[in-house]
Amino acid sequence: MFERIERVPGDAILGLIEAFNKDNNPEKVDLGVGVYRDAAGNTPIMRAVKEAEAILLKNETTKTYIGSHGDPRYAKVILPLVLGADSPVLEQQRASATQAPGGTGALRLAADFIYTQLPGSSIWVSDPTWPNHLGIFMGAGLALYKYPYVDAENRLDFASMLETLKQIPQGDVVVLHACCHNPSGFDLSQEQWQQVLEVVKERDLLPLIDFAYQGFGEGLDEDAYGVRLMAEKLDNVLITSSCSKNFGIYRERTGALIVVAKDQEQMENVRSQIAIVARENYSNPPAHGGSIVMEILESEELAKDWRKELTEMRDRINGLRREFVEALKPHGLDEKFACVAEQRGMFSYTGLSAEQVDRLRDEFSIYMVRSGRANVAGMSSDKLPYIVKAIAAVCK
């Protein structure tokens, strides 16, 4: 039976990891893998996370199931973090959070819910978008289409995006990146979010907002602008939240699917269906990561330290963006790559071609995705001269 199964190429990012690990060049640089790195190239455990885990180790008394919706305490700390402590949506009891195995698990919950409960609805994603969006949504059986987002000149093409949104059939789902757009790094301004809101209302579309990088753009509240705008102004919104990046707990798979409905009764109806989807998918979400988040956000001291370290991480990335563009000035390339300083989050669409990316890898041992997407957090001040010199060489 298995003899008919064909081998398929592995994941491109995982392939980059393997190639990087085998590279013996002491100057090698990894700009491909999507995790935060400090100046030493490490992905550290945050201070508040270490303290929270120590508390859990001492006080945890059970490893029993936490239910298909997860720990209720997790919902109580995540909802105000995403929607705002003073959110009218929370006051009206219009929102519900279901703990999920990471932001990816939350996206799959959303996809299966849409497929079973909103039959005939297609889903629209930005071009480009996170590659796994395609697999998740099509794997759930949804018809998938794309709307323009970045043009051939490597700029945010908002005009084309808005024009396409105006043509999307009523009742379809549109996926929006809340902040730190992956892979491009181009985010919508507050004015642009307002324009998207008007089109979504006019076309009666359902926004599915992927909120994977809260706190990595401008700040925890600033990054939530579009999410809170949509939740407060629309009857129905789906939000997928992730704690992987802003708490640095990638391997703990901690996320949530947040549903905003017209009123509490409709929310409870949807919540009952989400429980079934979760039960049939993975039964119960993992508990450890959510427990870490709860321990931190329920402690004034730990929450303060977590916010401080998250600010340090964000400032480091935004500082590297500016340093990168400044370092390209002697090579006459600062204007060409000026967009890098304007983008936000860990990722940047550099505008480098696949051939230039190949040369960076083969000649300089600098690794990034062939689309030209670079993880800015993989840079460091001491390696910037080597990186920009290599980029100047392949751009000539």
C-alpha positions in Angstrom: 0.0 0.0 0.0 2.7 2.5 1.0 4.7 1.8 -2.2 2.5 4.3 -4.1 3.4 7.2 -1.7 5.8 9.7 -3.2 8.4 11.7 -1.4 7.8 15.4 -1.4 10.2 18.3 -0.9 10.7 19.3 2.8 9.7 22.6 4.2 11.9 25.4 2.8 12.6 27.0 6.1 13.5 23.7 7.7 15.8 23.1 4.8 17.5 26.4 5.5 18.1 25.4 9.1 19.7 22.1 8.0 21.9 23.9 5.4 22.9 26.6 7.9 23.9 24.0 10.5 26.1 22.2 8.0 27.9 25.4 6.9 31.4 25.6 8.3 31.9 29.3 7.4 32.5 31.2 10.7 30.9 34.3 9.2 27.6 32.6 8.4 24.4 34.4 9.3 20.9 33.0 9.7 18.2 35.4 8.5 15.7 32.8 7.6 14.2 31.2 10.7 11.3 33.1 12.2 12.3 33.3 15.8 13.6 36.3 17.9 17.3 36.3 18.4 19.4 38.5 20.8 22.7 40.2 19.9 24.5 36.9 20.6 22.3 35.0 18.1 20.4 33.1 20.8 16.6 32.8 21.4 16.5 33.4 25.1 13.9 32.4 27.7 12.4 35.7 29.0 13.1 36.5 32.6 9.4 36.6 33.6 8.9 33.2 31.9 11.7 31.6 33.9 10.2 33.0 37.1 6.7 31.9 36.2 7.9 28.4 35.4 9.6 28.2 38.8 6.4 29.1 40.5 4.4 26.6 38.5 7.0 23.8 39.3 6.5 24.5 43.0 2.8 25.0 43.1 1.3 22.8 40.3 -0.7 20.0 41.7 -2.3 18.2 38.7 -1.8 17.4 35.0 -5.5 16.7 34.3 -7.3 17.9 31.1 -8.2 21.5 30.9 -11.2 21.1 28.6 -11.8 21.9 24.9 -11.9 25.7 25.5 -8.8 25.5 27.7 -8.3 27.1 31.1 -10.9 29.8 31.8 -8.2 31.8 33.5 -6.3 31.9 30.2 -9.2 33.5 28.5 -9.5 36.1 31.3 -6.0 37.3 30.7 -5.9 37.0 26.9 -9.1 38.8 26.1 -8.2 42.1 27.8 -4.6 41.9 26.4 -6.0 41.6 22.8 -9.2 43.7 23.0 -8.2 46.2 25.7 -8.9 46.2 29.5 -11.7 48.7 29.0 -13.1 47.2 25.8 -16.8 47.7 25.3 -16.8 44.3 23.6 -15.9 42.7 26.9 -18.3 44.8 28.8 -21.1 43.6 26.5 -19.9 40.0 26.8 -19.7 39.7 23.0 -16.3 38.0 23.0 -15.1 34.5 23.8 -11.6 32.9 23.8 -10.8 29.3 23.1 -7.2 28.3 24.0 -5.5 26.6 21.1 -2.1 24.9 20.2 -0.5 28.1 19.1 -1.6 30.7 16.6 -1.4 27.9 14.0 -3.9 25.8 15.9 -6.2 28.8 16.3 -6.1 29.4 12.6 -7.1 25.7 11.9 -9.9 26.0 14.4 -11.1 29.1 12.5 -10.8 27.4 9.2 -12.8 24.3 10.3 -15.4 26.5 11.9 -15.8 28.5 8.7 -16.0 25.4 6.5 -18.7 23.7 8.7 -20.7 26.6 9.9 -20.4 29.1 7.0 -20.8 26.8 4.0 -20.0 28.4 0.6 -17.7 31.1 2.1 -14.4 31.5 0.4 -11.3 32.9 2.1 -9.1 35.7 0.9 -5.4 36.2 1.9 -2.9 38.9 1.1 -0.4 38.4 -1.6 2.1 37.7 -0.2 1.0 36.1 3.1 2.4 33.6 5.6 2.9 30.5 3.5 1.2 28.2 6.0 -2.0 30.2 5.6 -2.4 28.5 2.3 -2.0 25.0 3.6 -4.2 25.5 6.7 -7.2 27.0 4.8 -7.1 24.8 1.7 -6.5 21.8 4.0 -9.8 22.6 5.7 -11.5 22.5 2.3 -11.9 26.3 1.8 -11.7 27.9 -1.6 -8.8 30.4 -1.3 -8.2 33.6 -3.3 -5.6 36.4 -2.9 -5.8 40.2 -2.8 -2.8 42.4 -3.7 -0.6 43.7 -0.9 2.9 44.3 -2.1 3.7 45.6 -5.6 6.6 44.9 -7.9 8.5 47.8 -6.5 8.4 46.3 -3.0 5.9 48.8 -1.6 2.6 48.4 0.2 0.0 48.5 -2.6 -3.0 49.7 -0.5 -4.9 51.1 -3.5 -5.0 47.7 -5.2 -5.7 46.0 -2.0 -8.7 48.2 -1.3 -10.0 47.9 -4.8 -9.9 44.1 -4.7 -11.6 44.0 -1.3 -14.5 46.0 -2.8 -15.0 43.2 -5.3 -15.1 40.3 -2.8 -18.5 38.5 -2.7 -20.7 39.2 0.3 -20.2 36.7 3.1 -16.6 35.8 2.2 -13.8 35.8 4.8 -10.8 38.2 4.5 -7.6 37.4 6.4 -5.9 40.5 7.7 -2.6 40.8 9.6 -3.0 42.8 12.7 0.6 44.0 12.7 4.1 43.0 11.7 2.9 41.6 8.4 4.5 38.2 7.7 6.4 38.1 5.4 6.5 41.7 4.2 6.8 43.8 7.3 4.4 46.4 5.8 1.6 47.4 8.1 -1.5 49.4 7.6 -1.8 52.8 9.1 -4.7 53.7 11.4 -6.3 55.7 8.5 -6.0 52.6 6.2 -7.5 50.4 8.8 -10.5 52.8 8.9 -10.9 52.5 5.1 -10.7 48.7 5.3 -13.4 48.7 8.0 -15.7 50.7 5.7 -15.3 48.2 2.9 -15.7 45.2 5.2 -19.0 46.7 6.5 -20.2 47.6 3.0 -19.5 44.2 1.6 -20.6 42.3 4.7 -17.4 40.4 4.9 -16.1 38.4 7.9 -12.6 39.6 9.0 -10.2 36.9 10.3 -7.4 38.8 11.9 -4.1 37.0 12.5 -2.5 38.6 15.6 0.8 36.7 15.9 3.1 39.5 16.8 1.4 41.8 19.4 4.0 44.0 20.9 6.7 43.6 18.2 5.6 46.5 16.1 4.9 49.7 18.0 3.6 48.5 21.3 1.0 46.1 22.9 -1.8 48.6 22.6 -0.6 50.3 19.4 -0.4 47.0 17.5 -3.9 46.1 18.5 -5.5 49.2 16.9 -7.0 47.3 13.9 -8.2 44.4 16.0 -10.0 46.6 18.5 -11.4 48.8 15.7 -13.0 45.9 13.9 -14.2 44.2 17.2 -15.9 47.4 18.4 -17.4 48.4 15.0 -18.5 45.1 13.6 -21.0 42.4 14.7 -18.8 39.5 13.8 -15.0 39.1 13.9 -12.6 36.2 14.3 -9.2 36.8 15.8 -6.3 34.4 16.2 -3.8 35.3 18.9 -0.4 33.8 19.6 1.9 34.0 22.6 4.8 32.3 20.8 6.7 35.5 20.0 5.8 38.1 22.6 6.3 35.6 25.5 9.1 33.7 23.7 7.4 30.3 24.3 7.5 29.0 20.7 7.6 25.3 21.6 4.8 25.5 24.2 2.2 26.1 21.5 0.1 28.7 23.2 -2.6 30.7 21.3 -6.3 31.4 21.2 -9.2 31.8 18.8 -11.2 34.8 19.8 -14.8 35.1 18.5 -16.6 38.4 18.6 -20.4 38.1 18.0 -23.3 40.5 17.8 -24.5 39.7 21.3 -23.9 37.3 24.1 -26.4 34.8 22.9 -24.8 34.5 19.4 -21.4 34.3 21.0 -22.5 31.4 23.1 -23.9 29.7 20.1 -20.6 30.1 18.2 -18.7 29.1 21.3 -20.6 25.8 21.4 -19.6 25.0 17.8 -16.0 25.9 18.4 -15.8 23.4 21.3 -16.9 20.7 18.9 -14.3 21.7 16.4 -11.6 21.7 19.0 -12.7 18.3 20.4 -12.6 16.7 17.0 -9.2 18.3 16.2 -7.1 17.7 19.3 -9.5 17.3 22.2 -7.7 19.6 24.7 -5.0 22.2 24.2 -1.6 21.9 25.9 -1.7 23.6 29.3 1.9 24.6 30.2 2.3 27.6 28.0 -1.1 29.0 29.0 -0.2 28.5 32.6 3.0 30.6 32.1 1.0 33.4 30.5 -1.6 33.3 33.3 1.1 33.4 36.0 2.8 36.4 34.4 -0.3 38.5 33.5 -1.9 37.8 36.9 1.2 39.1 38.7 1.7 42.9 38.7 5.5 42.4 39.2 6.0 39.7 36.5 3.7 41.5 34.0 5.8 44.7 34.5 9.1 42.8 33.9 7.6 41.0 30.8 6.5 44.3 29.3 9.9 45.8 29.9 11.7 42.9 28.2 9.3 42.9 25.3 10.0 46.6 24.8 13.7 45.9 24.8 13.2 43.2 22.1 11.1 45.5 20.0 13.5 48.4 20.3 16.4 46.2 19.3 14.6 45.1 16.1 13.5 48.6 15.2 17.1 49.9 15.9 18.6 47.2 13.7 16.3 48.3 10.9 17.6 51.8 11.1 21.2 50.7 11.5 20.9 48.4 8.4 19.7 51.2 6.2 22.4 53.6 7.6 25.1 51.0 7.0 24.1 50.8 3.3 24.8 54.5 2.7 28.5 54.1 1.8 27.4 51.6 -0.8 24.8 53.9 -2.3 22.0 51.5 -1.4 20.3 53.3 1.5 17.4 54.6 -0.7 16.9 51.2 -2.4 16.5 49.5 1.0 14.8 52.5 2.9 11.6 50.4 3.2 13.4 48.2 5.7 13.4 51.0 8.3 9.7 51.7 7.7 8.6 48.1 8.1 7.7 46.5 11.4 8.2 43.2 13.2 10.8 40.6 12.8 10.4 40.2 9.0 11.3 42.3 6.1 10.7 42.0 2.4 14.1 43.2 1.3 13.3 43.3 -2.5 16.2 41.0 -3.2 15.6 38.6 -6.0 15.8 34.8 -5.7 19.1 34.8 -7.6 20.6 37.4 -5.3 19.4 35.4 -2.3 21.1 32.3 -3.8 24.4 34.2 -4.2 24.2 35.5 -0.6 23.9 31.9 0.5 26.5 30.3 -1.8 29.1 33.1 -1.7 28.7 34.6 1.7 26.9 32.0 3.8 24.0 34.4 4.5 20.7 32.4 4.7 17.2 33.8 4.0 14.1 32.7 2.2 14.3 32.9 -1.6 11.4 35.4 -1.6 13.8 37.9 -0.2 12.2 37.8 3.3 14.8 38.3 6.0 14.4 37.9 9.8 15.8 41.3 11.0 16.2 39.8 14.5 18.8 37.5 13.0 21.1 40.5 12.4 23.5 42.0 15.0 25.4 45.3 15.1 28.8 43.5 14.8 27.6 41.5 11.8 26.0 44.3 9.9 29.2 45.4 8.1 29.6 41.9 6.7 25.9 41.6 5.8 25.7 45.0 3.9 29.0 44.3 2.1 27.6 41.0 0.9 24.3 42.6 -0.2 26.2 45.4 -2.0 28.2 42.7 -3.9 25.1 40.8 -5.1 23.3 44.0 -6.0 26.0 45.2 -8.4 
